[in-house]
Amino acid sequence: MKLIKIEAHGFKSFADPISLKFDGGVIAIVGPNGSGKSNINDAIKW
């Protein structure tokens, strides 16, 4: 299985719709504290 895209709306800190595409082989999610990095991981697990 290969994850190619995540769409979220109303999930934790993502009140507005988001769409994240995973096109490459290695993906890094970076940002300041409180920007929702862990929530992306939670969306994948959910």
Secondary structure, DSSP 8 states (H G I E B T S, - for coil): ----EEEESSBTTB-S-EEEE--SS-------TTSSHHHHHHHHH-
